[in-house]
Amino acid sequence: MVLSDGFFVLPMGSLYAWLMSVSDVYSRNLAQWKVELDSNVQQPWRGRTTLIFALLAVSLGLGNVLRLPFVIGEQGGGAFLLVYLAVLAVVVCPVLVVELSIGSMGRSSPMGSVQWVASLAGRDTRWRWIGALQALLAFLVATLLLVPMVLGAEATLAVYENQWNSASATDIVASLSNIQTADHLKILGVLIFVVTLAALPGPQVVLLLAGWLLMPMILLMIYASLGFAFEVGDLSAANEWIFKFRPEQLTQQGVVTAALTALSSLGAGVGVGLVFGSRSPQGLPLIRSVIAVGILDTAAMLLLAIVIVAITAAVDVEMTQGLALFVVAIPYAFVNLPTGELYGVLVMGSILLSSLAALIALVEPMASILRRELYVPRPIAMGLVALGLWLSASLAITHQATRLTMDSWLVPVLVPAVLGVTALFAGWRVPRPILRTETFQEPFYVFYLWFFILRWLTPALCFTLSVLTFMRVAG
């Protein structure tokens, strides 16, 4: 018998039974050993629904809704969605399960949790820098999120106050252009203050706030706006644009775009899984929970995409993405429809609330590292993160080149690279029985399939995407 990193050579007849017995015995023993550790962790929630709802709120706010309606139609509709779902299944969900598992085992900051698991596996503790990389990525993504949130908040307020009744797209652009930079920075300060105040009590409160306050509000807004889209929107145009299978329109660049869009969907690679896992109760079926989040997130984003495409098509607005979609196309389309101002506020409000949920979660990895690794008191740690975020977001708002560098180069290259390193660590350096400890609720064949994908498919695809993205930007 040979034992190496959780892989075994045995006679084929007894392989399955032997794996089952070793994994389950190891899992039970390590789970009992963790009881004392878990008893010292504040856990105000007890079910997986909280975890699913919190992850769903965060994933909806990571910005895909501002690019997905456009790129789906431009890159083959249903063909684009197939690539998106494949990457979601092969990369994002497996890595998010890993992050939740590592966070649950480590019960510390992102760096501390990875270091704990590395020590448990007998590996070099320098793997803990995965947690630092994820925290840095979370900070960059939060910076990029704040830019559309600032302009979106101003546009939502204008729609709510009926300032743009029957306005043209040119009028909306002119109105937004007249807003002074100082006013942008004031809104930015208010948003960061709200985020800091909400995140100050810790990740356990973030879970409850995102899962049981913000997520129900977001779903209600989507439901109400969907009814409006069915009443006055062009649903046939939405169906043609989003769901019709057009593989001839899917280019090589479209495949890479679909993959990168999927990578930024569930919050994997930016420390959210490590943080939420550190406050999760013991014994959750993590693989099934993450699959549920992936399905619900995709469904919610598609529903919002249907609303946006149907409404913009009803007033013959050309589909676009990003800031142009959020602060120009959506307001213009809604204010030019009867009672559209109310539903425009609901659509834009759902995007802002989900972005707020994402921001609250994204500031925690860096704050947690300052608190646990550098022993900075939590209020001071949150203040330092808030100050850094205000400075970086101010630079992104006032200097377009800085924002474009982060959005088109830094984050798209780093995200798949960090996901690949995380999968490499878990799949090749952590023995399989240790990972089984946190997924013992899952059937063995589900766990084995997940581990196979994590080890053999996820790293290769992640590093390939990172290289292709770098080559595209460099070229």
C-alpha positions as a Markdown table, in Angstrom:
| # | Residue | x | y | z |
|---|---|---|---|---|
| 1 | Met | 0.0 | 0.0 | 0.0 |
| 2 | Val | 1.3 | 3.5 | -0.9 |
| 3 | Leu | 0.0 | 6.7 | 0.7 |
| 4 | Ser | 0.8 | 10.0 | -0.9 |
| 5 | Asp | -1.3 | 13.2 | -0.6 |
| 6 | Gly | -4.4 | 11.2 | -0.1 |
| 7 | Phe | -3.9 | 9.0 | -3.1 |
| 8 | Phe | -3.7 | 5.3 | -2.8 |
| 9 | Val | -2.6 | 2.2 | -4.7 |
| 10 | Leu | -4.7 | -0.8 | -3.7 |
| 11 | Pro | -6.2 | -3.9 | -5.4 |
| 12 | Met | -9.2 | -2.6 | -7.4 |
| 13 | Gly | -11.7 | -4.9 | -5.6 |
| 14 | Ser | -11.2 | -3.3 | -2.2 |
| 15 | Leu | -10.4 | 0.3 | -3.3 |
| 16 | Tyr | -13.8 | 1.8 | -2.8 |
| 17 | Ala | -14.5 | 0.3 | 0.6 |
| 18 | Trp | -11.0 | 1.2 | 1.9 |
| 19 | Leu | -11.4 | 4.8 | 0.8 |
| 20 | Met | -14.8 | 5.0 | 2.4 |
| 21 | Ser | -13.6 | 3.7 | 5.7 |
| 22 | Val | -10.4 | 5.7 | 5.9 |
| 23 | Ser | -12.1 | 9.0 | 4.9 |
| 24 | Asp | -15.0 | 8.5 | 7.3 |
| 25 | Val | -12.8 | 7.5 | 10.3 |
| 26 | Tyr | -10.5 | 10.4 | 9.7 |
| 27 | Ser | -13.4 | 12.8 | 9.3 |
| 28 | Arg | -15.1 | 11.7 | 12.5 |
| 29 | Asn | -11.9 | 12.0 | 14.5 |
| 30 | Leu | -11.0 | 15.4 | 13.2 |
| 31 | Ala | -14.5 | 16.6 | 13.6 |
| 32 | Gln | -14.5 | 15.6 | 17.3 |
| 33 | Trp | -11.1 | 17.3 | 17.7 |
| 34 | Lys | -12.6 | 20.5 | 16.3 |
| 35 | Val | -15.5 | 20.7 | 18.8 |
| 36 | Glu | -13.5 | 22.7 | 21.4 |
| 37 | Leu | -12.3 | 25.1 | 18.7 |
| 38 | Asp | -15.8 | 25.6 | 17.3 |
| 39 | Ser | -17.2 | 26.3 | 20.8 |
| 40 | Asn | -15.1 | 29.5 | 20.9 |
| 41 | Val | -16.6 | 30.9 | 17.7 |
| 42 | Gln | -19.6 | 33.1 | 17.8 |
| 43 | Gln | -22.3 | 31.5 | 15.7 |
| 44 | Pro | -25.6 | 33.4 | 15.8 |
| 45 | Trp | -27.0 | 31.4 | 12.9 |
| 46 | Arg | -27.5 | 27.6 | 12.6 |
| 47 | Gly | -28.8 | 26.7 | 9.1 |
| 48 | Arg | -27.4 | 26.6 | 5.6 |
| 49 | Thr | -30.2 | 28.9 | 4.3 |
| 50 | Thr | -28.3 | 31.9 | 5.9 |
| 51 | Leu | -25.1 | 30.9 | 4.1 |
| 52 | Ile | -26.9 | 30.4 | 0.8 |
| 53 | Phe | -28.8 | 33.7 | 1.0 |
| 54 | Ala | -25.7 | 35.7 | 2.1 |
| 55 | Leu | -23.5 | 34.2 | -0.7 |
| 56 | Leu | -26.4 | 34.9 | -3.1 |
| 57 | Ala | -26.7 | 38.6 | -2.1 |
| 58 | Val | -22.9 | 39.0 | -2.5 |
| 59 | Ser | -22.7 | 37.3 | -5.8 |
| 60 | Leu | -25.5 | 39.3 | -7.3 |
| 61 | Gly | -23.6 | 42.5 | -6.3 |
| 62 | Leu | -20.3 | 41.6 | -8.0 |
| 63 | Gly | -21.2 | 43.5 | -11.2 |
| 64 | Asn | -22.2 | 40.8 | -13.7 |
| 65 | Val | -25.7 | 42.2 | -14.1 |
| 66 | Leu | -24.1 | 45.3 | -15.6 |
| 67 | Arg | -22.3 | 43.3 | -18.3 |
| 68 | Leu | -24.2 | 40.0 | -18.7 |
| 69 | Pro | -27.2 | 41.4 | -20.7 |
| 70 | Phe | -24.9 | 42.9 | -23.3 |
| 71 | Val | -22.3 | 40.2 | -23.8 |
| 72 | Ile | -24.9 | 37.3 | -23.8 |
| 73 | Gly | -26.6 | 38.8 | -26.9 |
| 74 | Glu | -23.3 | 39.9 | -28.6 |
| 75 | Gln | -21.7 | 36.5 | -28.1 |
| 76 | Gly | -24.3 | 33.9 | -29.2 |
| 77 | Gly | -27.1 | 34.0 | -26.5 |
| 78 | Gly | -27.5 | 30.4 | -25.4 |
| 79 | Ala | -24.1 | 29.4 | -26.6 |
| 80 | Phe | -22.5 | 32.0 | -24.3 |
| 81 | Leu | -24.6 | 30.8 | -21.4 |
| 82 | Leu | -23.4 | 27.2 | -21.9 |
| 83 | Val | -19.7 | 28.3 | -21.6 |
| 84 | Tyr | -20.7 | 30.5 | -18.6 |
| 85 | Leu | -22.4 | 27.6 | -16.8 |
| 86 | Ala | -19.5 | 25.2 | -17.7 |
| 87 | Val | -16.9 | 27.4 | -16.1 |
| 88 | Leu | -19.2 | 28.0 | -13.1 |
| 89 | Ala | -19.4 | 24.2 | -12.6 |
| 90 | Val | -15.7 | 23.4 | -13.2 |
| 91 | Val | -14.0 | 26.3 | -11.6 |
| 92 | Val | -16.1 | 28.6 | -9.5 |
| 93 | Cys | -18.2 | 26.2 | -7.5 |
| 94 | Pro | -15.3 | 23.8 | -6.7 |
| 95 | Val | -13.0 | 26.6 | -5.4 |
| 96 | Leu | -15.8 | 28.2 | -3.4 |
| 97 | Val | -16.3 | 24.9 | -1.6 |
| 98 | Val | -12.6 | 24.8 | -0.9 |
| 99 | Glu | -12.6 | 28.3 | 0.6 |
| 100 | Leu | -15.6 | 27.6 | 2.8 |
| 101 | Ser | -14.0 | 24.4 | 4.0 |
| 102 | Ile | -10.6 | 26.1 | 4.7 |
| 103 | Gly | -12.4 | 28.9 | 6.5 |
| 104 | Ser | -14.4 | 26.4 | 8.6 |
| 105 | Met | -11.3 | 24.5 | 9.6 |
| 106 | Gly | -9.2 | 27.5 | 10.3 |
| 107 | Arg | -11.7 | 29.8 | 12.1 |
| 108 | Ser | -9.5 | 32.7 | 11.6 |
| 109 | Ser | -8.6 | 35.4 | 9.1 |
| 110 | Pro | -8.1 | 34.4 | 5.5 |
| 111 | Met | -4.3 | 34.1 | 6.1 |
| 112 | Gly | -4.7 | 32.4 | 9.4 |
| 113 | Ser | -7.2 | 29.8 | 8.0 |
| 114 | Val | -4.9 | 28.8 | 5.1 |
| 115 | Gln | -1.9 | 28.6 | 7.4 |
| 116 | Trp | -3.8 | 26.4 | 9.8 |
| 117 | Val | -4.8 | 24.0 | 7.1 |
| 118 | Ala | -1.3 | 24.0 | 5.6 |
| 119 | Ser | 0.1 | 23.1 | 9.1 |
| 120 | Leu | -2.5 | 20.4 | 9.5 |
| 121 | Ala | -1.4 | 18.9 | 6.2 |
| 122 | Gly | 2.3 | 19.2 | 7.1 |
| 123 | Arg | 2.9 | 21.8 | 4.3 |
| 124 | Asp | 4.9 | 25.1 | 4.1 |
| 125 | Thr | 2.9 | 27.7 | 6.0 |
| 126 | Arg | 3.9 | 30.3 | 3.3 |
| 127 | Trp | 0.8 | 29.1 | 1.5 |
| 128 | Arg | -1.0 | 31.5 | 3.9 |
| 129 | Trp | -0.2 | 34.3 | 1.4 |
| 130 | Ile | -3.1 | 32.9 | -0.6 |
| 131 | Gly | -5.3 | 34.6 | 2.0 |
| 132 | Ala | -3.4 | 37.9 | 1.6 |
| 133 | Leu | -3.8 | 37.8 | -2.2 |
| 134 | Gln | -7.5 | 37.1 | -1.9 |
| 135 | Ala | -7.9 | 40.1 | 0.5 |
| 136 | Leu | -6.0 | 42.3 | -2.0 |
| 137 | Leu | -8.3 | 41.2 | -4.8 |
| 138 | Ala | -11.3 | 41.9 | -2.6 |
| 139 | Phe | -10.0 | 45.4 | -2.0 |
| 140 | Leu | -9.6 | 46.0 | -5.8 |
| 141 | Val | -13.0 | 44.6 | -6.6 |
| 142 | Ala | -14.6 | 46.8 | -3.9 |
| 143 | Thr | -12.9 | 49.8 | -5.4 |
| 144 | Leu | -14.3 | 49.0 | -8.9 |
| 145 | Leu | -17.8 | 48.4 | -7.4 |
| 146 | Leu | -17.8 | 51.8 | -5.8 |
| 147 | Val | -17.5 | 53.7 | -9.1 |
| 148 | Pro | -20.9 | 52.6 | -10.6 |
| 149 | Met | -22.5 | 52.7 | -7.1 |
| 150 | Val | -21.7 | 56.4 | -6.8 |
| 151 | Leu | -23.0 | 57.3 | -10.2 |
| 152 | Gly | -25.9 | 54.8 | -9.9 |
| 153 | Ala | -27.0 | 56.3 | -6.6 |
| 154 | Glu | -27.1 | 59.8 | -8.2 |
| 155 | Ala | -29.0 | 58.5 | -11.2 |
| 156 | Thr | -31.5 | 56.6 | -9.0 |
| 157 | Leu | -32.1 | 59.7 | -6.9 |
| 158 | Ala | -32.7 | 61.7 | -10.1 |
| 159 | Val | -35.2 | 59.1 | -11.4 |
| 160 | Tyr | -37.0 | 58.9 | -8.0 |
| 161 | Glu | -37.3 | 62.7 | -7.9 |
| 162 | Asn | -38.7 | 62.8 | -11.5 |
| 163 | Gln | -35.8 | 65.0 | -12.7 |
| 164 | Trp | -35.5 | 63.0 | -15.9 |
| 165 | Asn | -39.2 | 62.7 | -17.0 |
| 166 | Ser | -39.3 | 62.2 | -20.7 |
| 167 | Ala | -35.6 | 63.0 | -20.8 |
| 168 | Ser | -33.5 | 62.0 | -23.8 |
| 169 | Ala | -30.3 | 60.0 | -23.4 |
| 170 | Thr | -28.3 | 63.1 | -24.3 |
| 171 | Asp | -30.1 | 65.0 | -21.5 |
| 172 | Ile | -29.2 | 62.3 | -19.0 |
| 173 | Val | -25.6 | 62.3 | -20.0 |
| 174 | Ala | -25.5 | 66.1 | -19.7 |
| 175 | Ser | -27.1 | 66.0 | -16.3 |
| 176 | Leu | -24.6 | 63.5 | -15.0 |
| 177 | Ser | -21.7 | 65.4 | -16.5 |
| 178 | Asn | -22.7 | 68.5 | -14.6 |
| 179 | Ile | -22.3 | 66.8 | -11.3 |
| 180 | Gln | -19.1 | 68.1 | -9.6 |
| 181 | Thr | -16.3 | 65.8 | -8.6 |
| 182 | Ala | -16.8 | 67.0 | -5.0 |
| 183 | Asp | -20.4 | 65.8 | -5.0 |
| 184 | His | -19.2 | 62.4 | -6.3 |
| 185 | Leu | -16.7 | 62.2 | -3.4 |
| 186 | Lys | -19.4 | 63.1 | -0.9 |
| 187 | Ile | -21.6 | 60.2 | -2.1 |
| 188 | Leu | -18.6 | 58.0 | -2.0 |
| 189 | Gly | -17.9 | 59.0 | 1.6 |
| 190 | Val | -21.5 | 58.2 | 2.6 |
| 191 | Leu | -21.4 | 54.8 | 0.9 |
| 192 | Ile | -18.1 | 53.8 | 2.6 |
| 193 | Phe | -19.4 | 55.0 | 6.0 |
| 194 | Val | -22.6 | 52.9 | 5.6 |
| 195 | Val | -20.5 | 49.9 | 4.5 |
| 196 | Thr | -18.0 | 50.3 | 7.4 |
| 197 | Leu | -20.8 | 50.7 | 10.0 |
| 198 | Ala | -22.6 | 47.6 | 8.7 |
| 199 | Ala | -19.3 | 45.5 | 8.7 |
| 200 | Leu | -18.0 | 46.7 | 12.0 |
| 201 | Pro | -19.7 | 44.1 | 14.2 |
| 202 | Gly | -18.0 | 41.3 | 12.3 |
| 203 | Pro | -18.7 | 38.6 | 9.6 |
| 204 | Gln | -21.4 | 36.9 | 11.7 |
| 205 | Val | -23.5 | 40.1 | 11.5 |
| 206 | Val | -22.6 | 40.5 | 7.8 |
| 207 | Leu | -24.1 | 37.0 | 7.1 |
| 208 | Leu | -27.3 | 37.9 | 8.8 |
| 209 | Leu | -27.6 | 41.4 | 7.3 |
| 210 | Ala | -26.9 | 40.1 | 3.7 |
| 211 | Gly | -28.9 | 36.9 | 4.0 |
| 212 | Trp | -32.0 | 38.0 | 5.9 |
| 213 | Leu | -32.3 | 41.7 | 5.3 |
| 214 | Leu | -30.8 | 42.7 | 1.9 |
| 215 | Met | -31.5 | 39.5 | 0.0 |
| 216 | Pro | -35.3 | 39.5 | 0.6 |
| 217 | Met | -35.5 | 43.1 | -0.4 |
| 218 | Ile | -33.5 | 42.5 | -3.6 |
| 219 | Leu | -35.7 | 39.5 | -4.6 |
| 220 | Leu | -38.9 | 41.6 | -4.0 |
| 221 | Met | -37.6 | 44.3 | -6.2 |
| 222 | Ile | -36.7 | 41.9 | -9.0 |
| 223 | Tyr | -40.1 | 40.2 | -8.7 |
| 224 | Ala | -41.9 | 43.6 | -9.0 |
| 225 | Ser | -39.8 | 44.8 | -11.9 |
| 226 | Leu | -40.3 | 41.5 | -13.7 |
| 227 | Gly | -44.1 | 42.0 | -13.6 |
| 228 | Phe | -43.6 | 45.4 | -15.2 |
| 229 | Ala | -41.4 | 43.9 | -17.9 |
| 230 | Phe | -44.1 | 41.3 | -18.7 |
| 231 | Glu | -46.7 | 44.1 | -18.9 |
| 232 | Val | -44.9 | 46.7 | -21.1 |
| 233 | Gly | -41.6 | 45.2 | -22.2 |
| 234 | Asp | -40.6 | 43.5 | -25.4 |
| 235 | Leu | -40.2 | 39.9 | -24.1 |
| 236 | Ser | -39.7 | 38.4 | -27.6 |
| 237 | Ala | -36.7 | 40.7 | -28.1 |
| 238 | Ala | -35.4 | 39.6 | -24.7 |
| 239 | Asn | -35.8 | 35.9 | -25.6 |
| 240 | Glu | -34.1 | 36.4 | -28.9 |
| 241 | Trp | -31.2 | 38.3 | -27.3 |
| 242 | Ile | -30.6 | 36.2 | -24.2 |
| 243 | Phe | -31.7 | 32.6 | -24.9 |
| 244 | Lys | -31.6 | 31.9 | -28.6 |
| 245 | Phe | -28.7 | 29.5 | -29.4 |
| 246 | Arg | -26.4 | 31.2 | -31.9 |
| 247 | Pro | -23.0 | 29.4 | -31.8 |
| 248 | Glu | -21.9 | 31.0 | -35.0 |
| 249 | Gln | -21.7 | 34.4 | -33.1 |
| 250 | Leu | -19.6 | 33.0 | -30.3 |
| 251 | Thr | -16.0 | 34.0 | -31.0 |
| 252 | Gln | -12.8 | 32.9 | -29.2 |
| 253 | Gln | -12.8 | 36.2 | -27.4 |
| 254 | Gly | -16.4 | 35.5 | -26.4 |
| 255 | Val | -15.4 | 32.2 | -24.8 |
| 256 | Val | -12.8 | 34.0 | -22.7 |
| 257 | Thr | -15.3 | 36.7 | -21.8 |
| 258 | Ala | -17.8 | 34.1 | -20.7 |
| 259 | Ala | -15.2 | 32.4 | -18.6 |
| 260 | Leu | -14.1 | 35.6 | -16.9 |
| 261 | Thr | -17.7 | 36.6 | -16.3 |
| 262 | Ala | -18.3 | 33.3 | -14.6 |
| 263 | Leu | -15.2 | 33.6 | -12.5 |
| 264 | Ser | -16.5 | 36.9 | -11.0 |
| 265 | Ser | -19.9 | 35.5 | -10.3 |
| 266 | Leu | -20.0 | 33.9 | -6.8 |
| 267 | Gly | -17.2 | 35.7 | -4.9 |
| 268 | Ala | -14.7 | 32.9 | -5.2 |
| 269 | Gly | -11.0 | 34.1 | -5.0 |
| 270 | Val | -11.7 | 37.3 | -3.1 |
| 271 | Gly | -11.8 | 36.0 | 0.4 |
| 272 | Val | -15.6 | 35.9 | 0.8 |
| 273 | Gly | -15.7 | 32.1 | 1.1 |
| 274 | Leu | -12.8 | 32.1 | 3.6 |
| 275 | Val | -14.6 | 34.7 | 5.8 |
| 276 | Phe | -18.0 | 33.1 | 5.6 |
| 277 | Gly | -16.6 | 29.7 | 6.2 |
| 278 | Ser | -14.9 | 30.9 | 9.4 |
| 279 | Arg | -18.4 | 31.6 | 10.9 |
| 280 | Ser | -20.3 | 28.7 | 9.5 |
| 281 | Pro | -21.8 | 26.0 | 11.8 |
| 282 | Gln | -20.4 | 22.6 | 11.7 |
| 283 | Gly | -21.8 | 19.9 | 9.4 |
| 284 | Leu | -23.2 | 21.9 | 6.5 |
| 285 | Pro | -23.5 | 20.2 | 3.2 |
| 286 | Leu | -21.1 | 22.6 | 1.5 |
| 287 | Ile | -21.1 | 21.2 | -2.0 |
| 288 | Arg | -24.8 | 21.2 | -2.3 |
| 289 | Ser | -25.1 | 24.6 | -0.7 |
| 290 | Val | -22.6 | 26.1 | -3.2 |
| 291 | Ile | -24.5 | 24.4 | -6.1 |
| 292 | Ala | -27.7 | 26.0 | -4.9 |
| 293 | Val | -26.0 | 29.4 | -4.8 |
| 294 | Gly | -24.8 | 29.0 | -8.3 |
| 295 | Ile | -28.2 | 28.0 | -9.6 |
| 296 | Leu | -30.0 | 30.8 | -7.7 |
| 297 | Asp | -27.5 | 33.4 | -8.7 |
| 298 | Thr | -27.7 | 32.5 | -12.4 |
| 299 | Ala | -31.5 | 32.5 | -12.3 |
| 300 | Ala | -31.6 | 35.9 | -10.5 |
| 301 | Met | -29.1 | 37.5 | -13.0 |
| 302 | Leu | -31.1 | 36.1 | -16.0 |
| 303 | Leu | -34.3 | 37.5 | -14.6 |
| 304 | Leu | -32.7 | 40.9 | -14.2 |
| 305 | Ala | -31.3 | 40.6 | -17.7 |
| 306 | Ile | -34.8 | 39.8 | -19.0 |
| 307 | Val | -36.2 | 42.9 | -17.3 |
| 308 | Ile | -33.4 | 45.1 | -18.6 |
| 309 | Val | -33.4 | 43.8 | -22.2 |
| 310 | Ala | -37.2 | 43.8 | -22.5 |
| 311 | Ile | -37.6 | 47.3 | -21.2 |
| 312 | Thr | -34.7 | 48.8 | -23.2 |
| 313 | Ala | -36.0 | 47.0 | -26.4 |
| 314 | Ala | -39.5 | 48.5 | -25.8 |
| 315 | Val | -38.2 | 52.0 | -26.2 |
| 316 | Asp | -35.6 | 51.1 | -28.9 |
| 317 | Val | -32.5 | 51.7 | -26.7 |
| 318 | Glu | -29.3 | 50.2 | -28.0 |
| 319 | Met | -28.0 | 47.6 | -25.6 |
| 320 | Thr | -24.8 | 48.5 | -23.9 |
| 321 | Gln | -22.9 | 47.5 | -20.7 |
| 322 | Gly | -21.2 | 48.9 | -17.6 |
| 323 | Leu | -21.7 | 52.5 | -16.5 |
| 324 | Ala | -23.5 | 53.4 | -19.8 |
| 325 | Leu | -26.1 | 50.7 | -19.1 |
| 326 | Phe | -26.6 | 51.5 | -15.4 |
| 327 | Val | -26.7 | 55.3 | -15.4 |
| 328 | Val | -27.9 | 56.1 | -19.0 |
| 329 | Ala | -29.7 | 53.3 | -20.8 |
| 330 | Ile | -31.8 | 51.9 | -17.9 |
| 331 | Pro | -32.9 | 55.4 | -16.6 |
| 332 | Tyr | -33.8 | 56.5 | -20.1 |
| 333 | Ala | -35.8 | 53.4 | -20.9 |
| 334 | Phe | -37.8 | 53.5 | -17.7 |
| 335 | Val | -38.6 | 57.2 | -17.5 |
| 336 | Asn | -40.0 | 57.1 | -21.0 |
| 337 | Leu | -42.6 | 54.5 | -20.1 |
| 338 | Pro | -45.8 | 55.0 | -18.1 |
| 339 | Thr | -45.2 | 54.6 | -14.3 |
| 340 | Gly | -41.7 | 53.6 | -15.3 |
| 341 | Glu | -40.0 | 55.9 | -12.7 |
| 342 | Leu | -41.2 | 53.6 | -9.9 |
| 343 | Tyr | -39.9 | 50.4 | -11.5 |
| 344 | Gly | -36.7 | 52.1 | -12.7 |
| 345 | Val | -36.0 | 52.9 | -9.0 |
| 346 | Leu | -36.7 | 49.2 | -8.1 |
| 347 | Val | -34.4 | 47.8 | -10.8 |
| 348 | Met | -31.6 | 50.3 | -10.0 |
| 349 | Gly | -32.2 | 49.9 | -6.3 |
| 350 | Ser | -31.9 | 46.1 | -6.5 |
| 351 | Ile | -28.5 | 46.5 | -8.2 |
| 352 | Leu | -27.4 | 49.1 | -5.6 |
| 353 | Leu | -28.5 | 46.9 | -2.7 |
| 354 | Ser | -26.8 | 43.8 | -4.0 |
| 355 | Ser | -23.6 | 45.9 | -4.6 |
| 356 | Leu | -23.9 | 47.1 | -1.0 |
| 357 | Ala | -24.1 | 43.5 | 0.2 |
| 358 | Ala | -21.0 | 42.7 | -1.8 |
| 359 | Leu | -19.1 | 45.6 | -0.5 |
| 360 | Ile | -19.9 | 44.7 | 3.1 |
| 361 | Ala | -18.5 | 41.3 | 2.6 |
| 362 | Leu | -15.5 | 42.5 | 0.5 |
| 363 | Val | -14.1 | 44.8 | 3.2 |
| 364 | Glu | -14.0 | 41.9 | 5.8 |
| 365 | Pro | -10.9 | 39.9 | 4.5 |
| 366 | Met | -8.6 | 42.9 | 4.8 |
| 367 | Ala | -10.0 | 43.9 | 8.1 |
| 368 | Ser | -9.8 | 40.4 | 9.5 |
| 369 | Ile | -6.1 | 40.1 | 8.5 |
| 370 | Leu | -5.3 | 43.4 | 10.2 |
| 371 | Arg | -7.2 | 42.3 | 13.3 |
| 372 | Arg | -5.9 | 38.7 | 13.7 |
| 373 | Glu | -2.5 | 38.8 | 12.1 |
| 374 | Leu | -1.3 | 42.3 | 13.1 |
| 375 | Tyr | -3.4 | 42.6 | 16.3 |
| 376 | Val | -5.0 | 45.9 | 15.3 |
| 377 | Pro | -8.2 | 46.6 | 17.3 |
| 378 | Arg | -11.2 | 46.0 | 15.0 |
| 379 | Pro | -12.6 | 49.6 | 15.0 |
| 380 | Ile | -9.1 | 50.8 | 14.0 |
| 381 | Ala | -8.8 | 48.0 | 11.4 |
| 382 | Met | -12.1 | 48.9 | 9.9 |
| 383 | Gly | -11.2 | 52.6 | 9.8 |
| 384 | Leu | -7.9 | 51.8 | 8.0 |
| 385 | Val | -9.7 | 49.7 | 5.4 |
| 386 | Ala | -12.3 | 52.4 | 4.9 |
| 387 | Leu | -9.7 | 55.1 | 4.5 |
| 388 | Gly | -7.8 | 53.0 | 2.0 |
| 389 | Leu | -11.0 | 52.3 | 0.1 |
| 390 | Trp | -11.9 | 55.9 | 0.0 |
| 391 | Leu | -8.5 | 56.9 | -1.4 |
| 392 | Ser | -8.5 | 54.1 | -4.0 |
| 393 | Ala | -12.1 | 54.7 | -5.1 |
| 394 | Ser | -11.5 | 58.5 | -5.3 |
| 395 | Leu | -8.5 | 57.8 | -7.6 |
| 396 | Ala | -10.6 | 55.5 | -9.7 |
| 397 | Ile | -13.4 | 58.1 | -10.0 |
| 398 | Thr | -11.1 | 61.0 | -10.8 |
| 399 | His | -8.6 | 59.2 | -13.1 |
| 400 | Gln | -10.2 | 57.0 | -15.7 |
| 401 | Ala | -6.9 | 55.4 | -16.7 |
| 402 | Thr | -6.5 | 54.0 | -13.2 |
| 403 | Arg | -10.0 | 52.5 | -13.3 |
| 404 | Leu | -9.4 | 51.0 | -16.7 |
| 405 | Thr | -6.1 | 49.5 | -15.6 |
| 406 | Met | -7.8 | 47.7 | -12.7 |
| 407 | Asp | -10.9 | 46.7 | -14.6 |
| 408 | Ser | -9.4 | 45.6 | -17.9 |
| 409 | Trp | -6.0 | 44.2 | -16.7 |
| 410 | Leu | -5.2 | 43.8 | -13.0 |
| 411 | Val | -8.4 | 42.1 | -11.8 |
| 412 | Pro | -9.1 | 39.9 | -14.9 |
| 413 | Val | -5.5 | 38.6 | -14.8 |
| 414 | Leu | -5.3 | 38.1 | -11.0 |
| 415 | Val | -8.7 | 36.5 | -10.4 |
| 416 | Pro | -8.1 | 33.3 | -12.4 |
| 417 | Ala | -4.5 | 33.1 | -11.2 |
| 418 | Val | -5.5 | 33.3 | -7.5 |
| 419 | Leu | -8.3 | 30.8 | -8.1 |
| 420 | Gly | -5.8 | 28.5 | -9.8 |
| 421 | Val | -3.3 | 28.7 | -6.9 |
| 422 | Thr | -6.1 | 28.1 | -4.4 |
| 423 | Ala | -7.2 | 25.0 | -6.3 |
| 424 | Leu | -3.5 | 23.9 | -6.6 |
| 425 | Phe | -3.1 | 24.1 | -2.8 |
| 426 | Ala | -6.3 | 22.3 | -2.0 |
| 427 | Gly | -6.1 | 19.7 | -4.7 |
| 428 | Trp | -2.4 | 18.8 | -4.5 |
| 429 | Arg | -1.0 | 19.9 | -1.1 |
| 430 | Val | -3.9 | 19.1 | 1.3 |
| 431 | Pro | -4.6 | 15.3 | 1.8 |
| 432 | Arg | -8.1 | 14.4 | 0.7 |
| 433 | Pro | -9.2 | 13.0 | 4.1 |
| 434 | Ile | -8.7 | 16.5 | 5.6 |
| 435 | Leu | -11.0 | 18.0 | 3.0 |
| 436 | Arg | -13.4 | 15.2 | 3.6 |
| 437 | Thr | -13.7 | 16.4 | 7.2 |
| 438 | Glu | -15.6 | 19.5 | 6.1 |
| 439 | Thr | -17.7 | 17.7 | 3.5 |
| 440 | Phe | -18.6 | 14.5 | 5.4 |
| 441 | Gln | -22.3 | 15.3 | 4.9 |
| 442 | Glu | -22.0 | 14.8 | 1.2 |
| 443 | Pro | -22.2 | 11.3 | -0.4 |
| 444 | Phe | -18.8 | 9.9 | -1.2 |
| 445 | Tyr | -19.3 | 9.9 | -5.0 |
| 446 | Val | -20.3 | 13.6 | -4.9 |
| 447 | Phe | -17.2 | 14.4 | -2.8 |
| 448 | Tyr | -14.9 | 12.3 | -5.1 |
| 449 | Leu | -16.3 | 14.0 | -8.3 |
| 450 | Trp | -15.7 | 17.4 | -6.7 |
| 451 | Phe | -12.2 | 16.5 | -5.7 |
| 452 | Phe | -11.4 | 15.1 | -9.2 |
| 453 | Ile | -12.5 | 18.3 | -10.8 |
| 454 | Leu | -10.7 | 20.5 | -8.3 |
| 455 | Arg | -7.4 | 18.6 | -8.8 |
| 456 | Trp | -7.3 | 17.9 | -12.5 |
| 457 | Leu | -9.5 | 20.5 | -14.3 |
| 458 | Thr | -9.7 | 23.7 | -12.2 |
| 459 | Pro | -6.0 | 24.7 | -12.0 |
| 460 | Ala | -5.3 | 24.0 | -15.6 |
| 461 | Leu | -8.3 | 26.1 | -16.8 |
| 462 | Cys | -7.6 | 28.9 | -14.3 |
| 463 | Phe | -4.0 | 29.4 | -15.4 |
| 464 | Thr | -4.9 | 29.1 | -19.0 |
| 465 | Leu | -7.5 | 31.9 | -18.6 |
| 466 | Ser | -5.0 | 34.1 | -16.7 |
| 467 | Val | -2.4 | 33.7 | -19.5 |
| 468 | Leu | -4.9 | 34.3 | -22.3 |
| 469 | Thr | -6.2 | 37.4 | -20.5 |
| 470 | Phe | -2.7 | 38.8 | -20.0 |
| 471 | Met | -1.8 | 38.1 | -23.7 |
| 472 | Arg | -5.0 | 39.9 | -24.8 |
| 473 | Val | -4.3 | 42.9 | -22.7 |
| 474 | Ala | -0.6 | 43.0 | -23.6 |
| 475 | Gly | -1.4 | 42.6 | -27.3 |
